[in-house]
Amino acid sequence: MMKKRTVGISDMSVYIPTARVSLDSILQRRATEDPSFERRLRRAIESTNQVAVRFTRRWQDPVTLAAQAGRELLSRTDVAPTVRYFGVGTESSVDMSKPIAAYAHGALQRSGIPLPRELSTFQVQHACAGGTIAMMSVAGMLQAVGRDNERGLVICSDVARYQTPSTAEITQGAGAVAMLIEENPRLLEIDLSTIGLASSDEDDFFRPLPSITARVKGRYSVDCYNEALDTAFRDHAERRGMTTADVLNQTDLFVVHVPFHKMAVTGMTRLVEHHLGADPTEAHEFLNSHHFDEGIEAIRHIGNIYSGSAYMSLMFALWRRYKVEGANIVGRRVMIASYGSGNTMSVISATVASDAPAVLAEWDLDRVLEAGADASVEAYREFVAKEEYTWDTGPVSDGHEVERGEFFLRSIRDDGYREYDFLAP
């Protein structure tokens, strides 16, 4: 039997819009509008452990976010002409037919990135799990039928929006994560054969047409997340031929989907308690010893970026460990748990590849947090103003508000088609 090719992630990039609003600012505004709501909202902020939300301006959307992350990734190397598969995972698409990947493909080409025409562009939707499913699909295609020197580009791109005012408002966010998928990966080797799965038809979180804001049942959604994690984790352990306790003890880094900081902590604590027979203190010490918080701290200052949430956490976890361990990070075992409401969960085993230190040395994730700038109340009000797809047609931006090197939505034609541009450096 022919040995299967090793596939995985060779490099990653993250793009987060700079517009930021603190939760203190949101609290003050909502308290002024409705004093009776202040206590409820304050309690919600404390229960999530969140600090701020990043959001898009009118000329930004999931297409521009995806193109931005993709351009940063592909500009580092000369591999763009070898991309065979281009998938985008999202739950906030801008078109009911044309995928974000198709729009971004054209935008990247027009910006000077030499992506070929001979590739497949597609989109995967399953709440926050779309990017993971796209990544597994591309990796599987490369492993099964890929030729030498063929690669995949997978981008997770979303704008998380909720009805306002509400307690869910404080877990909004926006951003994109791009991943280069290839054979003999430089960063992470992924074991496709032992992926643990769980799916169930639930109404914990959904977005009915034509709404652009999600509907969520908070407590029930947390329960669905925890139950799906447990089921997929058990399935993963069984496929590895190991006990669940051994899987936990032999894993060096844990990465999970992070709707908000405290939900990730609670979910992993519960898993450790259950499968290691630990009490809360022991579970907390276990996660601390595995540096769990290093991957999820950034979410507190950015918010939920839906499909990219787990992968932004993966980037921060790897980067912060590299800064401490250097070359010793090679061979570390990573568990990635990706959840999508509605619902599905995948638990993936990965190993840090031999070239990872060279890849991680090129990253600078501090700039992601440092780039945030407090936006005006008017800008945030504009972001939350619409709750349905009732887009105004006509010009959106002539680029004068846009930073050099950024993509922007230039106009929406009378027939609803979206036109994008790039402001060259």
N, C-alpha and C positions, 0 to 999 in steps of 0.2 A: 504494500500500500504506500502511495506517495505521501511523504510527510507534508502536512499543511504548512503554508507560509505563515510566518510570524507577522501579525499586523497590529497597528495601533496608532497612537498619536505622536507625531514628530515635533510639532511646535504648536503654540497657541497665542492668541492675542485677545485683549479685551478692550472694548470701547464703551465708555460711560459718558452721557451728556453732562456738561458742566453745571447746568442750572440746578440749584439746590435750594430746598426749603427745610428749615429745621422743624422738628415736631413741636418744639416750644412755640414757634411762630404760628403753626397751625392751631395749637391749643388756644393761644391768645385770641386768635381771630374767631374761632368757633365759640369761645366763651363770651366774647363781645356780642356775637350774633344771637346766642342762646345760652344764657347763664346756667340753665338747668342741665345742659349737656356737658358742662365742664367736668364734673366729677367722673362721669362715665368715660369720657375721652381720656382723662388723666389716668384712670385705672387701666385702660387699654394700653396706653403707652408704657406704663410700668410692667404690664404683663407680657409685652413683646420684647422689651429691652432694646427697642429701636431708637435711633437718634435723629436721622434725617432722611429725606427722600430726594432722589435725583429725578428730573423730569425733562421731557422734550419741549422744544419751542415749536412754533407753527410750521417751520420749514424742515423739521426733523420728524421721521417716522421709522417704523421697523426696517424699511428699505435702506434709508440713509445710515442707520445704525449698523446694519449688516455690511453694507459696502465699506463703511469706515473700518470696522474690525477686519474685514477681509483684505483691504488694501494694506493695512499695517502689517499683517501676517505675510502677504505675498511679496511685499516690497523688500523683505529681508533676504530673499533668495531669487534664483532664476527659474523656479519650478513651475510658474504659472502655465506655460505652454503644455505641461504634462498632466494637467488636471483633467481627469476623465469623468468624474462625478462631482456635482455641485448641489448639495442638499441644504435646505434651511429648515430648522425646527422653529415653530412659532405657534402662538395661540392668539396673536393679534394681527392677523393678515390684513392687508389693505385692499385686497381684490378677491372676489369669490371664485375666480377662475385662474387667473395668472399668478404663479407662485412668486414670492419674494425673491427666490433664487434667480428667476428670469429677469426681473427688474434689476437686481444687483449685478448680474452677469453683464448686462449692457452698460450699467453705470461704471463698473470697474474697467471695462474695455475703453470707454470714453475717457477715463482718467489716466490711461496709459498702461494699465496692467494687461499683458498679452495673453489673456485667457483665450483658448481656442474655441472654434465653433463646434468642433467634434467632441462634444461632451453632453451629458444629461443634466438638466436642471430640474429640480423637483422640490416639493415642500411636504413636510410631515406635521400633522396637527394631532396632538393629544395633550392638551393643557401644557403643563410644564415639562412633559416627557418627550416632546417632539424632537428636540435636538439629540437626545440619547438614541431614539429609534432611528433617526437619520444617520447617526454615527455608526450604529451597529449594522445598518443596511449597507453603507458604503464600505465599511471594513469587511463585511461578508462578501461583497462583490469583488473586492480586490483580492481576497483570499481565494475565492473560487475561480474567477475567470480573468483576473488582472494580469496584464503583461508587465514585463520589466519596465521600469521607469514610467509607470502610470500611478496617479495619485487621486485622492479625493479631497474636496474642500467642504467642510460642514460648518455652518454658522447658526448659532442660536440667537435669535433676535426678537425682542419683545418690548412692549410698553405696557406695564401693569397699571390698570386704572380701575377704580371702584367708585360706587356712588358716593356723592358728597352732599352734605356732611354725614359721616358715618364713622364707626370705630375702625372699619377696614381701610379708611382713607390713609391711615398712617403706615400702611404696608404697601403703598404704591412704589413704583420704581421704573427704571428704563435702562436698557443696555444690550450689548451684543458680545458674544464670545465666538471667535473663529478658531477652527482646529484643522490642521493639516494631517490627513490620514494617509498612511502609506505602509508598504511592506518594509520589514526590518526598521521599525520606527526608532527615532532618536530619543524620544522622551518617555513614552509609556507603552509597554507591550500589553495588549488586551487579550484575555482568554475568552474567546467567543463561545467555547464549548461548555462553560460552566456558569453562564449567566442565569441567575435565578429570576423567575418571573411571577407576577401576580396581577390579576385583572378582575374587576367587578363593576357591574353597572350601578353606579351611585349618582346621587344628585347633590353631592357635597359642595360642588363648585361648577358653575356653568355660565355661559354667556349667550343668551337667546338673540336671534336676529331681530332687529338690526342694531342691537345694543353694542356699544364699544366699552361698556363697563360690566365687570363680572358680578355674578350673584354668588354669594358664599354663605354657607352655614358654618360659622366659625368652629364651635366645639365639635360638631359632627365631622367636619373636614379633618380636624386633628385626629379624631378616632380612626377615620378611614386611612389616613397617612400611616398611623402606627400599626394598624392591622395589616395593611399591604406590605409594610416593611418587614414585619415578622414572617408573613407567608413567603415573600420572595427570598428572604434571608435563609429560611429553612430549605427552600428549593435549591438555592445556591449551594448550601452545605452538602445536601444530598448528591448533587451533581459533581461535587468535588470529592465525594467519598469520605467526608470528614464529619465529625460532630460539630454542632454549632459553637460549642465552647472552644474547640480547637481552632476554628476559623477566626474567632475573635482574638484569641491569644496569639495567633500567628500573623495577624495583620498589624502593620506599622502605622498606617494613616487611614483615617475614616473620613469619607467625603459624602455628604448627603444633600438633597435638595433643601434649600433654606428659604421658606416663605417669609419667616422672620426669625431673628436670632434665637429666642427662647424656645421656639418650636423644634428647632434642630437639636438643641441641648436636651429637651425633654424626650424627644423621640429616641435618640441614641442612649440616653440614660436608661430608659425603659427597656431597650433591647439588651443592654449589658446586665441589668438587674435580672432579667428573665433567664438569659442563657448562661450566665456565669454564677447564678445564685447569689448575687451581690446585694448588699443593702445600699441605700442611696449614697452614703458616704464612700463606700468602696467603689461604686460605679463612677462617682465623680472623680475619685483618685485615678481610676483606670483611664478615663478619658483625658485627664490632665497629663498623665504619663505618655499618652499617645498624641499630645499636642493638638487635640481636636479644635480648640478655640482659635488656633492660628488660621484655620481656613475659613471660619465663619464670622470673624470679627468685622471684616469689611462690609458685610451685608448691613450691619447696624447703621452705617453712614451712607448707604446707597439705596437700600430698599430691595424689594423683591424684583428680580429681573426675569422671572418666570423660567423659560427654557434654559437660560444661561446661568441660572443661580448655582446649580451644582458645579458647573464648570468654572465659574469665577472662583468658587470656594476651592476647587481643585488647584487652580493656578496659585492662589495665595498659600495653600497648604504646602505645595511643592517648593515654591519660591522661598518661603520663610524657613522651611527645613533645610534647603540648600545653603542658605546664609549661615546656618549653624553647623551643618554637617559636612558641607563641601562635597567632595567626591564620595564620601561614605553613604550618600543618599542612594547610590546605585544599588539595585537589588531589593530596595524596600518594597514591601507588599502594600498595595492600596486597595481599599474597598470603596466603590462608588455606588451609592443608592440614589436612583433617580425616580422621582414620583411625578405622576400626572393625575390631577383630579379627574374624577368621573368614571373609573379610575384605573391606573396601571402603575406598577412598580418594577424596576429592573435593578438587580444587585449584581455588580460587575467586579471581577477580580483583575487587577493590573499589577504589573511589575515595573519599577523604574528602570529604564534602559541604560545601557552603558554610556551613551553620548549625552545623557540628561544634564550633567553638570555644564557642558558647553552651551547647551540650549538655555538653561536657567540663568547662566551668567549674563545673557543678553537682555534679560527682562528687567524692567524697572516698574514695579507695581506701586511704589510709593507715589508716583506721579498721578496714578488713577485717583487716589484720595486727595492729593494736594491740588488737583485741577478743579475741584468743586468750588463754585462761587455762589454766594447767596444771591438769589434772584429776587426781583421785586414782587410785591403782593399782586400787582397787576399781571405779571407774567404767569404766576401760579394760577390766578383766577382764570386766565385764558386757557391754561392747560386743562382745568377741570370743568370748563364751561359746557362742553358738549357731552351728551351721553348716548347719542345715536349717530349712525352714519348719514348725516345730513350735510355733507361737505359742500362748501361754497365753491363753485367753479370760477376759473379765472386765475390771474397771477397770484402766487403765494409769496415769492421772494425774488428779488433781483440780485441777491447775493451780498448786499452791502452790510447785512448783519452777521454774515458768515465768516468764520475764521479761515485763513488760507489753509489749503490742504483738506478741506471738508466738503462733503457731499450735501446737497440740499434739494428739497422739493421746489422746483421752479414754478410749476403751474399745474392746475387740473383743468383739462380740456372740457368743453361743453358736453362731450359724451362721457365724461367721468374718467378718462384715461389720465394717468399720473405721469408727469414729465420731470426727470431728475437732471441735475447738473452738478458740476464739480468745480470748485474754485482752486485753481492750481497754486502750488506754493510759489 
